[in-house]
Amino acid sequence: MGKPKFTKRRRPFKSQIPVFYIFCEGKNTEPDYFNSFRISTVKIKPLGLGLNTLGLVEKAIRRIKTERFDGASDQKWCVFDKDDFSSDLFDKAIDKAEKNGFGVAWSNQSFEYWLLLHFEDHQGGSIHRDDYQSRINRFIKDEKAQYNIDGKKQVSEAFFRELSASEPVSGVPRLHLAISRAARIQKDKILSLPSRSESCTTVYQLMEILNEYVQ
């Protein structure tokens, strides 16, 4: 008898499309927002873990090991807020995430500040997170598009259309305005710890990279 023939197993094929693994503190707002982007040249994978600061970072570090992460092309990010958590915990979480190769899209006080910057040229002074909703909705005439209707902190299709639209007077896309404003504010606070940088957000750093795939 001849030697048995073995079928050569093919190696698993990994798509050339980069994957953005985005580990989010919230289960609604942040995942809804990132899922709303339809970009054919990149896969966006938001994961709402329902954890905060250090707990989210530690879970993300463990979780990324179970994903098919390719460090040469894929990206891994943590998205979380200062809220009422201690300054020490907040700063430690950012430091730990960065030391483990994660990008960090943090917000002080909360993610809604990033949404607000799409509409308002804020200068980075203190705003309590409870005031974000009313300030955002001031710029939206269509009630169906308003944020946090009936207490549901979700980025609806109608609200995302408002975020994606161009500013009526200048004609500049609101996303570009938000990136520019957030970058300017962080530059002014660059010498301060994140926990002392209110109001400020680095979500723009993640969006600058994603925006390259939209072009």
Helices and strands as residue ranges (DSSP letters): E 19-24, H 29-35, E 43-48, H 53-64, E 75-81, H 87-99, E 103-108, H 112-116, G 129-131, H 132-137, G 143-145, G 149-151, H 157-164, H 174-188, G 194-196, E 200-201, H 203-214
